[in-house]
């Protein structure tokens, strides 16, 4: 029988304290214990990127991280991107405008990866965008539209007119 360990973390701005099994993944903690199902479970090997969240502002594959490792950390999931009034943030809206999501399974991981990129670099080049998303897999081959969505987001941030094509 395993002993549970107490953890305390900030999840999407809320402090959470709970006892967890030492083998519980951060993905399972987020989805099952906290009820936030936006973080998707894909390959469970850290390859697909669907489970990407940020931990202390760094993109992390939550399927490879244990919940106990997040003790004392700040964790953000895709749910944190929605504005308080329930509207989409500019990156999410740009994904919708540019058909950057198809089946949607990979979308949370892409959004969290790209949100971090845009916080570090408000106007990344196409090469920088491609490099940032190189660890995220889309089975529907939506990469071109994802890049368009990021470009729309950067144009909105710059105050330029945006053409939706």
N, C-alpha and C positions, 0 to 999 in steps of 0.2 A: 504494500500500500504506500502510495506517495504522499508526502507532506505538501500541502499547499503553501504558497509564498504570498505575502501581502505585497501589492504593488500600488503605487499612486502615480498617475500621469495626468497630463492635460490633454483631453481629446476634444478637438474642435472647440476649444475655448472653455470646456467644462472640466473641472477636476473630478477624476474617477479614482476611487480607492476600492480595491477588491482583492480577494485571495484567489490565486490561480494555480493550476498544476504547472510544474516546471517545464513540461513538454508542450504546453499549449502555444500554438503559433499566434503571432500578432493578428493575422488574418482571422483566425477563428475567434479570438477575443473580440475583435471589432465587430464581426458579423453576428456571432452567437451570443456573446455576453452583453454587448452594448447595443445590439439591434440595428446596426448601421450596415445595410446590405449593398451599398454602392461599391464597396471594395469587392472586386470579383475574384473568385478562386479559379485559376486557369490550369496551368501545368503543375503547380505545386513544387516546382524545381527552380524557380527564379528565372526562367527563360523567357516567358511570354510578356511579362510586365503588367498583366491585368490587375494584379494586386498592389500596384504601386501606391504608396502613401508617402507623406513626408514625416520624418522624425527629426526633430530639432532642425527643421528647414532643409533637410537633405532627402532626395527621393530614395526610398527604400522598398525592396521587395518584401512585403509583409508576410509572405509565405515562408521566407527564409529566416525571419526574425522571431524569436520567442517573445511572448508577452512580458516575461520577467526582465528581458533586456530593455524594454521600454520604460521600466521603472524610473521615475524622475524626469522623463522626457516630455516634450510637447509633440503630439501626434496630430496630423491633419489628414482627413479623408476627403474624398470627392464631395461629400455633403457640405464641407466647409466652404465650398466655392459659391454656393447659392447666396444671393444677397438676403439681408434680413427680411425684406418684404416678399421674398419668394421668387423674385425674378432671377433670371440667369445672369451670371457675370459676363463680361465682354468676350472672354475666350469661349465659354459655353455657347453663347449666342452666335459667335462666328462659326463654331462647329455646325450648328443648325443651319445657318445661312449658306454655308459652302458645302453642305452634304458631307461633312467631315466624319460623320458616323453613319454606318450602314446597319449592321446587326446590333451594334452598340456594346457588345461584350467587352471589347478592348478599350472603349472610350474612357472609363474612369482612370485607367492607368496612363493613357495619353494625356488626359487633362492635368493630372497631378504632376507628371513629368514636365509638361509645357508650362504650367503655372510657375513652377520653380525656375525654369529657364527665363521666363519673362520677368520674374522678380530680380534676376541677376543681370539680365540684358534686355532692355525694353525694345530693342530693334535688332534682333538677330538676323544674320544672313541666312539664305536658304541652306547653305552648307552647315551652319551652326544648328539650325532646326533639325536637319537630317541627322546630324551627329547626336543631338539630344534624344531623338526618338528611336535611335538605332537599337535600343534594347526593348522596344515595345513591338509586339507582333500584331498585325491586323490580317485576319484570314480573308477579309473581304476586299483587300487591296485598296484601301482608302487613303493611301499615303499622300497622293497629290492634293486631294481636297483638304487633308489635315494641314498641309503646308500653306495652302491658300487661307485657311482659317486663321493660322498664326499671323500671316501677313495682314489680314484684315484687322486683327486685334492690334497689331503694332501701328497700323494707319489710324485707327480710332484713337489710340493713345497719343499720337502725334497731332491729332485734330484735323487730319486730311480727309477729304471726301473719299468715301469708300464705294467702289463699284462692285455690285454683286453680280458676278457672271457665272 
